[in-house]
Amino acid sequence: MDSRYLRSLIVVIDRGSIAEAARVEQLTAAAISQRINALEREFGFDLLSRIGHSAKPTQACLSILPRARRIVKEFDLLAGDNDPTGLSGTLKLGAISTALTGLLPSAMRLLAKDAPGIKLEIIPGASKFLYEAVMSDELDAAIIAAPPFALPKLIKASSLRKEALVFLSKNRPDAGLAEILCRRPYLRYLPETWGGRHAAAFLQDHGLASTPMCDLDALETIAMLVADDVGVSLVPHWSNLERLAQSCCLTPIEDDRYQRELILISKVQTTRPSMIAALADALPSLE
């Protein structure tokens, strides 16, 4: 059995469709389907239930999935077994979008120089999704917004950056926030997200009512919409915000209670301790 076929099956299940798995694996959808079909012939049962454009694991597939994940993970570890430093092989890293463009580029340059044997497999996503992926051992580590609860003891976390809340507008504010929010469309950073809860808390704590024009979980998109004068927003001051919002005005909210904190998380017991330590050293840290 080719471990790559098992890997493709896992990606289909995690991503929810063959088309999305093909994008991640950089293969055609037909090639992914052929791999799944080959596994189904070998196992003698269906692995996926295809409904429209989505693909869901069958009950039989779910029963073998934990072992399949372990097999693929163990295979990935083989490359580094002959390296006493533990700095060879693939590191599966999750990252929220603003970390991808703000924190990771400089860290990747350092890793390429100091630990060239590390191959980063970067998975973008929302903080909650990435946290759950670390908990289930689908990711080795992740850069996320700190959650609204205490992390369990099996998770190790390093504080990377604290980002003040800022009011983002096309022009310099000519009135108080309450008046501006009444007359300008509000582009709301989705309050259910771990990063968006701070803006929602600020509005609630200060009695500032707003009827959002739309909810978005994409800070870069919010910045570009504000730059196009579509509306105003409250967002964390992430690294690289100025580059996207060069023509905008950033008004800081001078209150630490509404800061978003970015953290690097991993399991305390991990198969990639040296790689995660190298990554942590390459990233800026507040600790």
Secondary structure, DSSP 4 states (H G I P E B T S, - for coil): --HHHHHHHHHHHHHSSHHHHHHHHTS-HHHHHHHHHHHHHHHTS--EEEETTEEEE-HHHHHHHHHHHHHHHHHHHHTTTT-TTS--EEEEEEE-HHHHHHTHHHHHHHHHHH-TTEEEEEEE--HHHHHHHHHTTS-SEEEEEPPSSPPPTTEEEEEEEEE-EEEEESS--SS-HHHHHHHS-EEEE-TTSTTTHHHHHHHHHTT----EEEEES-HHHHHHHHHTTS-BEEEE--TTHHHHTTTSEEEE---GGG-EEEEEEEESS-S-HHHHHHHHHHS----
